[in-house]
Amino acid sequence: MNDSMKYDALVFDLDGTLLDTLRDIADSVNAALEAEGLAGHPAANYRLMVGNGMDVLVERAVGGRLGDNESLVRCMERARIEYARRYNNATRPYDGIPQLLGALSARGLRLAVLSNKPDEYTVRVIREYLDGYFEIVRGLRPDFPRKPDPAQALDILASMGVAPSRCLMVGDSGGDMKTALGAGMVPVGVLWGFRDREELKASGAHALLERPDDLLSLL
């Protein structure tokens, strides 16, 4: 990574990067599974299931245990209902994140969020936990494909008037790194989230952060 380069903006992933949402996600999906007569999973197991949107998450959690598509769709809808009930029970910013965002804003950097969480909840949790830092907040929308397709990332940068090469994409998964590379952004992986160092490196991370304030040394 070229530390001497001037960056203008950062696009952050949400779950596993800015907010620790794992317990609320796990509890919501487990409640949906149990309503279908299926055993749930330990919360830690969801680390490898999240990242591609709620429907993909439920499909992975079901693991083929429902015999027909109608039951699977019903379970997906139940998971959305359960998440609406408990999305903010245990969710919290990772330690150091509010301070990091404040420091980045003080430097004049422009900040955005791009998540595969449904757009409604992406906007809601940012408003509740990290309000006031971000110029653009986007979740999964029907008019854009999910990450790692770079289309929505590029649309965010176009809206901000920022060249991709002058923007960092910060996330905890290989999908975030692939999104960055596909859009021409600089991929930066975080090690406090849901995935591991090996996945981030294999997916093209240019730098890895042990803790939030490590990002400041890159800029």
Backbone bond lengths (Angstrom), bond angles and torsions (degrees), N, CA, C in turn:
res aa  C-N    CA-C-N  psi(-1)  N-CA   C-N-CA  omega(-1)  CA-C   N-CA-C  phi
1 M - - - 1.460 - - 1.522 109.70 -
2 N 1.331 116.89 135.67 1.456 121.42 -178.63 1.526 109.79 -85.50
3 D 1.332 115.58 97.97 1.458 120.06 -174.76 1.519 112.49 -66.65
4 S 1.339 117.74 -19.86 1.451 119.73 -176.36 1.526 112.04 -84.11
5 M 1.306 117.87 -8.40 1.451 120.89 -176.99 1.518 110.19 -73.86
6 K 1.299 116.75 143.30 1.455 122.26 177.47 1.525 109.78 -87.39
7 Y 1.306 116.40 125.75 1.460 121.54 176.22 1.522 109.35 -107.18
8 D 1.306 114.77 147.23 1.457 120.93 -177.12 1.524 112.92 -106.18
9 A 1.332 117.30 -24.41 1.458 119.83 -171.15 1.524 110.62 -152.08
10 L 1.331 114.83 161.53 1.465 122.02 173.73 1.521 108.20 -136.20
11 V 1.326 115.38 135.99 1.458 122.19 173.21 1.522 107.22 -110.74
12 F 1.318 116.87 123.75 1.461 122.70 -176.91 1.525 111.08 -106.11
13 D 1.317 115.60 138.76 1.453 121.39 161.05 1.531 107.30 -67.68
14 L 1.336 116.78 168.40 1.466 120.43 -176.72 1.525 112.43 -108.73
15 D 1.345 117.06 -72.71 1.464 121.40 -176.83 1.524 110.50 -66.43
16 G 1.317 117.33 124.48 1.455 121.03 179.60 1.515 113.97 84.51
17 T 1.334 116.68 -3.31 1.463 121.11 179.64 1.517 110.62 -120.52
18 L 1.325 116.92 -58.47 1.459 121.88 176.48 1.524 112.18 -94.01
19 L 1.330 115.93 -42.49 1.459 121.71 -175.68 1.518 111.46 -121.98
20 D 1.323 115.77 140.14 1.464 122.01 171.01 1.526 107.07 -88.26
21 T 1.318 115.91 100.85 1.468 123.26 -174.66 1.522 112.36 -110.35
22 L 1.328 117.54 6.10 1.458 120.47 -166.70 1.527 112.87 -63.36
23 R 1.328 117.60 -43.58 1.465 119.59 -177.04 1.526 111.23 -63.17
24 D 1.315 118.21 -44.05 1.462 119.79 -179.49 1.525 111.88 -67.01
25 I 1.320 117.15 -37.00 1.463 120.38 176.41 1.525 110.01 -64.86
26 A 1.328 116.40 -48.35 1.462 120.54 -178.19 1.524 111.10 -61.29
27 D 1.315 117.44 -45.39 1.456 120.55 -179.15 1.525 111.67 -62.87
28 S 1.322 116.13 -38.22 1.465 120.31 -179.12 1.523 111.79 -67.85
29 V 1.316 116.79 -46.78 1.462 119.87 -179.24 1.523 110.63 -69.61
30 N 1.319 117.40 -39.19 1.466 119.62 177.55 1.527 111.17 -61.48
31 A 1.324 117.93 -38.86 1.463 120.34 177.30 1.531 110.51 -62.72
32 A 1.330 117.00 -39.31 1.458 120.55 178.28 1.531 111.07 -67.15
33 L 1.323 116.74 -41.34 1.468 120.45 177.53 1.529 110.90 -61.81
34 E 1.316 115.59 -45.32 1.469 119.58 -177.78 1.525 111.61 -64.42
35 A 1.341 116.91 -32.47 1.469 120.37 176.39 1.525 111.68 -65.16
36 E 1.333 116.27 -23.75 1.465 121.59 177.26 1.525 111.69 -95.59
37 G 1.323 117.22 6.51 1.454 120.77 179.46 1.514 114.29 80.69
38 L 1.325 117.25 19.55 1.461 121.67 -178.49 1.524 110.25 -107.75
39 A 1.310 116.41 148.39 1.460 121.23 174.47 1.521 110.06 -71.79
40 G 1.327 115.45 142.78 1.453 120.25 175.99 1.513 111.79 -82.35
41 H 1.328 115.44 -171.34 1.464 122.39 -178.57 1.520 109.72 -123.65
42 P 1.332 118.08 151.73 1.466 119.86 169.74 1.526 110.35 -57.83
43 A 1.318 116.52 146.43 1.466 119.95 -177.01 1.527 111.77 -54.94
44 A 1.331 117.13 -39.16 1.471 119.78 -177.53 1.519 112.39 -60.80
45 N 1.332 117.63 -29.36 1.464 120.42 -179.49 1.525 112.33 -65.92
46 Y 1.315 116.22 -23.23 1.461 119.54 -178.72 1.525 112.56 -73.27
47 R 1.317 117.36 -12.13 1.467 119.32 178.15 1.529 112.21 -56.93
48 L 1.319 116.30 -35.43 1.462 120.32 -178.34 1.528 112.86 -92.83
49 M 1.330 117.63 -4.60 1.465 120.69 -179.60 1.523 112.76 -97.83
50 V 1.329 116.96 -28.41 1.460 120.41 -174.83 1.529 110.56 -78.52
51 G 1.337 114.74 165.19 1.458 119.67 171.16 1.507 115.21 119.33
52 N 1.333 117.38 -14.54 1.464 119.61 -177.26 1.523 112.73 -122.27
53 G 1.320 116.94 23.13 1.451 120.65 178.50 1.526 112.27 97.30
54 M 1.334 115.94 161.74 1.458 121.79 -173.81 1.522 112.91 -63.53
55 D 1.321 117.95 -43.06 1.461 119.03 -176.07 1.526 111.65 -65.08
56 V 1.321 116.95 -41.98 1.462 120.42 177.41 1.520 110.17 -65.24
57 L 1.319 116.72 -39.45 1.457 121.32 177.18 1.523 111.12 -58.28
58 V 1.330 117.21 -48.05 1.469 120.66 -179.20 1.522 110.36 -65.09
59 E 1.308 117.03 -40.49 1.466 119.86 178.72 1.524 110.81 -60.39
60 R 1.310 116.49 -41.57 1.468 120.24 177.96 1.519 110.77 -66.58
61 A 1.332 117.32 -41.07 1.458 120.62 -179.05 1.525 111.51 -67.49
62 V 1.318 116.70 -35.72 1.469 121.14 177.15 1.515 110.38 -67.28
63 G 1.322 116.32 -41.50 1.462 120.94 175.90 1.517 114.07 59.73
64 G 1.331 117.45 37.00 1.460 120.62 177.47 1.512 114.70 78.19
65 R 1.331 117.51 9.01 1.458 119.84 -175.43 1.526 113.72 -81.83
66 L 1.314 117.96 -9.77 1.459 121.09 173.92 1.523 108.79 -99.38
67 G 1.303 116.30 135.88 1.461 119.65 -167.52 1.509 116.18 -81.67
68 D 1.327 117.82 -11.56 1.468 118.14 -177.17 1.522 109.73 -146.07
69 N 1.316 115.42 159.70 1.458 121.29 -175.89 1.521 111.88 -66.36
70 E 1.321 117.84 -33.15 1.460 120.55 179.23 1.527 111.03 -60.83
71 S 1.321 117.06 -41.04 1.465 120.65 178.13 1.523 111.31 -66.83
72 L 1.333 115.98 -37.95 1.458 119.73 178.82 1.527 110.41 -65.10
73 V 1.311 117.19 -44.84 1.464 120.97 178.76 1.527 110.06 -62.12
74 R 1.324 117.52 -40.28 1.461 121.00 177.59 1.531 111.09 -62.30
75 C 1.307 116.30 -39.80 1.465 120.67 178.33 1.529 110.97 -65.96
76 M 1.321 117.10 -38.70 1.465 120.86 176.88 1.518 111.12 -61.85
77 E 1.328 115.69 -43.74 1.462 119.25 179.54 1.527 110.84 -66.40
78 R 1.326 116.59 -39.72 1.454 120.53 177.52 1.526 110.65 -61.53
79 A 1.332 117.47 -40.34 1.462 120.76 179.14 1.521 110.93 -62.61
80 R 1.315 117.61 -39.41 1.463 120.13 177.57 1.534 111.12 -63.56
81 I 1.336 116.33 -40.82 1.463 120.51 178.17 1.527 110.61 -64.38
82 E 1.331 116.16 -43.83 1.465 120.41 -179.50 1.523 111.08 -65.12
83 Y 1.342 116.91 -38.77 1.459 119.23 179.58 1.525 111.05 -66.51
84 A 1.323 116.63 -36.08 1.465 119.75 177.20 1.528 111.38 -60.56
85 R 1.327 117.18 -28.79 1.461 122.12 -179.00 1.525 113.21 -80.44
86 R 1.326 116.59 -25.93 1.468 117.62 -168.81 1.528 113.45 -137.53
87 Y 1.348 117.71 19.56 1.464 120.00 -174.90 1.526 113.11 -62.85
88 N 1.332 116.90 -22.34 1.470 119.29 -177.60 1.526 112.85 -120.10
89 N 1.324 117.37 23.96 1.469 119.98 178.10 1.525 112.28 -69.10
90 A 1.317 116.27 -50.10 1.475 121.09 -175.69 1.523 112.89 -121.44
91 T 1.310 117.95 -7.18 1.465 122.53 -179.09 1.529 110.47 -60.81
92 R 1.330 115.12 140.80 1.470 120.29 178.25 1.516 109.09 -158.21
93 P 1.326 118.31 156.64 1.466 119.94 172.03 1.528 110.07 -66.47
94 Y 1.311 116.47 145.27 1.463 119.84 171.47 1.526 109.38 -63.58
95 D 1.317 115.48 149.20 1.464 120.25 178.70 1.525 110.42 -55.43
96 G 1.302 115.97 130.40 1.460 121.45 177.35 1.512 114.94 91.61
97 I 1.315 118.21 -10.72 1.473 120.00 -177.58 1.530 112.24 -67.75
98 P 1.325 120.14 -49.77 1.473 117.59 178.66 1.532 112.85 -57.72
99 Q 1.328 116.44 -39.67 1.464 120.00 178.85 1.526 111.09 -65.10
100 L 1.342 116.72 -40.26 1.462 120.49 177.44 1.517 110.87 -61.32
101 L 1.323 116.95 -47.95 1.464 120.23 -177.93 1.521 111.01 -63.18
102 G 1.329 116.46 -37.82 1.454 119.43 176.24 1.518 112.27 -62.97
103 A 1.334 116.40 -41.10 1.459 120.68 -179.92 1.530 111.28 -67.88
104 L 1.333 116.83 -39.83 1.468 120.35 178.24 1.525 110.68 -64.83
105 S 1.318 115.59 -43.50 1.467 119.21 178.67 1.520 111.03 -62.93
106 A 1.325 116.81 -39.00 1.465 120.85 179.85 1.522 111.76 -64.11
107 R 1.329 116.76 -26.79 1.467 121.26 177.22 1.520 112.35 -82.32
108 G 1.320 117.13 -2.18 1.460 120.20 178.89 1.509 114.71 85.43
109 L 1.330 117.18 11.52 1.464 120.13 178.82 1.524 109.90 -78.85
110 R 1.313 115.71 143.89 1.460 121.94 -179.58 1.527 108.62 -94.37
111 L 1.324 116.18 136.67 1.454 121.60 -170.11 1.518 110.93 -123.48
112 A 1.339 114.93 142.58 1.461 121.60 177.13 1.522 108.89 -142.57
113 V 1.326 115.73 163.44 1.461 123.52 176.22 1.517 108.71 -123.56
114 L 1.340 116.14 135.86 1.458 122.10 172.93 1.523 108.02 -134.99
115 S 1.329 116.05 117.01 1.463 121.74 -175.43 1.517 110.37 -130.75
116 N 1.332 115.64 155.88 1.462 121.35 169.11 1.532 112.01 -89.95
117 K 1.329 117.77 1.46 1.458 121.16 169.66 1.528 107.62 -65.68
118 P 1.338 119.27 145.62 1.466 119.44 176.33 1.523 111.65 -48.46
119 D 1.316 116.31 140.91 1.455 121.33 -173.39 1.529 112.15 -55.66
120 E 1.323 117.31 -41.01 1.464 121.27 -178.51 1.519 111.31 -56.46
121 Y 1.327 116.69 -44.61 1.461 119.82 -176.84 1.517 112.30 -81.45
122 T 1.312 117.44 -28.49 1.464 119.77 173.30 1.520 109.97 -59.54
123 V 1.328 115.69 -49.73 1.460 120.71 179.81 1.530 110.28 -63.91
124 R 1.323 117.03 -41.19 1.467 121.35 -175.54 1.527 111.85 -65.81
125 V 1.340 117.41 -46.77 1.467 117.71 -176.24 1.524 111.70 -72.48
126 I 1.322 117.51 -32.65 1.466 118.52 174.64 1.521 109.90 -63.59
127 R 1.329 117.00 -42.59 1.460 120.26 178.88 1.529 111.04 -62.42
128 E 1.330 117.30 -37.97 1.457 120.51 -175.90 1.536 113.31 -79.00
129 Y 1.337 116.62 -33.21 1.466 119.15 -171.29 1.527 114.57 -113.17
130 L 1.341 117.27 -28.71 1.471 119.29 -173.90 1.530 110.25 -139.59
131 D 1.296 116.20 46.88 1.459 120.69 -174.59 1.526 111.08 -71.45
132 G 1.324 115.14 142.66 1.449 121.37 170.82 1.512 116.80 95.59
133 Y 1.325 117.65 -4.57 1.466 119.60 -177.08 1.531 113.47 -95.51
134 F 1.326 117.80 -25.09 1.466 120.67 -164.84 1.519 112.56 -111.23
135 E 1.322 113.69 135.38 1.460 121.52 177.34 1.525 111.60 -75.05
136 I 1.321 116.64 -39.30 1.461 122.69 -179.45 1.524 108.15 -135.35
137 V 1.322 117.16 134.86 1.466 123.21 176.90 1.522 107.42 -129.10
138 R 1.328 116.34 118.39 1.454 121.34 -177.17 1.524 110.49 -130.97
139 G 1.313 115.74 134.17 1.450 122.07 167.74 1.513 110.18 -110.49
140 L 1.322 116.12 -165.52 1.457 120.85 -179.18 1.520 109.34 -71.10
141 R 1.326 115.53 125.47 1.456 122.68 -178.36 1.525 109.42 -123.11
142 P 1.333 116.86 154.24 1.463 118.49 -179.43 1.523 114.28 -67.86
143 D 1.325 117.61 -19.21 1.466 120.21 -177.68 1.529 113.03 -91.14
144 F 1.345 117.93 3.04 1.466 121.07 176.43 1.524 109.32 -136.33
145 P 1.347 117.29 145.44 1.464 119.70 171.81 1.519 110.20 -71.26
146 R 1.327 116.31 158.19 1.464 120.70 179.85 1.524 110.38 -74.62
147 K 1.329 114.72 157.93 1.470 118.90 169.65 1.523 108.51 -58.15
148 P 1.330 118.82 145.30 1.468 128.87 16.08 1.526 116.46 -88.66
149 D 1.330 118.71 7.05 1.463 118.36 171.21 1.530 107.80 -57.54
150 P 1.334 118.11 131.54 1.467 119.97 -173.49 1.527 114.46 -85.27
151 A 1.330 118.17 3.17 1.468 119.95 -170.44 1.524 112.79 -58.38
152 Q 1.326 117.41 -46.93 1.462 118.16 -176.96 1.527 111.37 -72.87
153 A 1.326 117.44 -33.79 1.463 119.72 174.54 1.527 110.66 -59.98
154 L 1.314 116.30 -43.92 1.467 119.99 179.21 1.522 111.12 -65.92
155 D 1.328 116.94 -35.63 1.463 120.04 178.36 1.532 110.30 -66.83
156 I 1.316 117.43 -39.26 1.466 121.00 176.51 1.527 110.19 -61.19
157 L 1.325 116.66 -46.81 1.467 119.83 -178.72 1.519 111.34 -64.66
158 A 1.329 117.00 -38.59 1.463 120.12 177.35 1.525 110.62 -63.33
159 S 1.328 116.61 -40.09 1.466 120.65 178.72 1.531 111.25 -64.61
160 M 1.323 116.11 -33.74 1.466 120.89 179.89 1.520 112.33 -84.99
161 G 1.337 116.75 -15.03 1.450 120.34 -176.51 1.513 113.40 70.77
162 V 1.344 115.99 34.40 1.462 122.13 -177.38 1.528 109.26 -113.35
163 A 1.326 116.85 132.94 1.462 120.72 175.96 1.524 109.88 -70.35
164 P 1.339 119.44 138.29 1.469 120.80 -179.00 1.524 113.92 -54.53
165 S 1.312 117.88 -37.71 1.458 120.41 -177.20 1.533 112.57 -68.05
166 R 1.319 116.46 -12.32 1.465 120.78 -179.98 1.531 111.52 -107.15
167 C 1.343 114.29 22.74 1.467 119.61 -179.06 1.519 110.28 -132.52
168 L 1.329 116.59 136.92 1.450 122.27 171.91 1.530 109.28 -93.73
169 M 1.341 115.69 140.26 1.464 121.15 169.62 1.516 106.35 -107.58
170 V 1.332 116.90 120.43 1.464 122.50 -174.29 1.524 108.80 -112.66
171 G 1.332 116.98 120.68 1.456 119.74 -178.90 1.510 112.46 -158.01
172 D 1.342 115.26 174.24 1.469 120.43 -174.53 1.516 113.34 -108.08
173 S 1.338 118.40 2.93 1.464 119.56 -174.86 1.523 112.08 -129.47
174 G 1.331 113.95 162.08 1.448 119.39 174.06 1.507 112.18 -59.47
175 G 1.326 116.99 -34.26 1.462 120.18 177.81 1.513 112.82 -61.06
176 D 1.324 117.16 -36.81 1.463 120.63 176.95 1.527 111.04 -66.81
177 M 1.326 116.55 -40.88 1.456 120.14 179.28 1.534 110.53 -65.21
178 K 1.324 116.74 -40.40 1.469 120.76 178.76 1.527 111.36 -68.03
179 T 1.327 116.12 -35.57 1.461 119.46 175.56 1.518 110.21 -61.02
180 A 1.327 115.66 -46.73 1.465 120.12 179.82 1.519 111.38 -59.49
181 L 1.312 116.84 -48.17 1.462 119.91 -178.10 1.520 111.19 -64.56
182 G 1.320 117.13 -39.15 1.463 120.39 179.38 1.512 112.86 -65.39
183 A 1.326 115.93 -30.30 1.466 120.75 -179.26 1.524 112.78 -90.80
184 G 1.337 117.38 -9.53 1.455 120.60 -176.32 1.511 113.86 84.55
185 M 1.346 116.96 16.13 1.456 121.70 175.48 1.531 109.92 -89.19
186 V 1.318 116.02 172.00 1.460 121.55 178.53 1.532 108.14 -93.54
187 P 1.350 119.12 119.67 1.466 121.26 -177.12 1.521 112.42 -85.52
188 V 1.334 115.75 127.47 1.463 122.64 178.97 1.524 107.84 -126.55
189 G 1.339 116.59 123.64 1.454 121.11 -177.98 1.517 112.59 -99.05
190 V 1.343 115.44 147.10 1.466 120.50 176.36 1.527 109.02 -111.33
191 L 1.324 115.89 142.90 1.462 121.63 -174.07 1.523 113.52 -102.08
192 W 1.330 118.03 3.50 1.469 120.29 178.19 1.533 111.74 -95.18
193 G 1.331 118.28 1.35 1.451 121.18 -173.39 1.512 114.70 -94.74
194 F 1.335 115.74 -142.65 1.460 121.50 -169.04 1.528 114.05 -92.12
195 R 1.315 118.91 -18.86 1.457 121.59 -176.99 1.521 110.64 -115.57
196 D 1.338 116.11 173.64 1.459 118.52 -171.44 1.521 112.86 -107.31
197 R 1.328 113.41 172.58 1.450 122.21 -177.90 1.536 111.94 -56.48
198 E 1.340 116.32 -41.70 1.461 120.52 -176.10 1.520 111.26 -63.00
199 E 1.327 117.38 -43.68 1.466 119.83 178.75 1.522 111.42 -62.41
200 L 1.316 116.44 -43.05 1.461 120.13 -178.31 1.529 111.14 -65.11
201 K 1.323 116.18 -44.40 1.465 119.51 179.50 1.524 111.22 -64.75
202 A 1.334 116.50 -43.52 1.461 120.52 -178.94 1.523 111.82 -64.54
203 S 1.327 116.51 -25.65 1.462 120.91 -177.96 1.521 113.03 -92.78
204 G 1.330 117.21 3.34 1.455 120.00 170.23 1.508 117.06 103.69
205 A 1.343 118.27 16.81 1.471 119.59 179.17 1.521 110.37 -58.28
206 H 1.322 116.82 131.13 1.462 121.65 177.27 1.516 111.71 -83.22
207 A 1.321 116.44 -22.34 1.461 121.46 178.01 1.516 107.76 -152.71
208 L 1.349 116.18 152.94 1.458 122.66 177.84 1.517 108.85 -123.88
209 L 1.327 116.54 135.60 1.457 122.14 -177.41 1.518 110.02 -108.18
210 E 1.319 116.74 127.68 1.466 121.68 175.67 1.523 111.44 -78.70
211 R 1.333 116.57 -33.21 1.453 121.56 -179.00 1.527 107.96 -149.41
212 P 1.343 117.44 160.60 1.474 119.17 -173.52 1.518 115.53 -55.48
213 D 1.336 118.97 -41.58 1.460 118.20 -175.12 1.528 112.83 -71.48
214 D 1.358 118.20 -8.97 1.466 119.46 172.36 1.525 111.53 -61.93
215 L 1.330 116.61 -26.10 1.469 119.14 -179.69 1.513 112.08 -63.08
216 L 1.312 116.70 -33.61 1.468 119.12 -177.47 1.529 111.91 -63.03
217 S 1.331 116.69 -31.13 1.466 119.76 -178.96 1.522 112.17 -72.67
218 L 1.333 117.39 -15.45 1.467 120.66 178.59 1.525 112.44 -84.31
219 L 1.308 116.62 -12.94 1.460 119.90 -169.47 1.525 111.32 -107.02
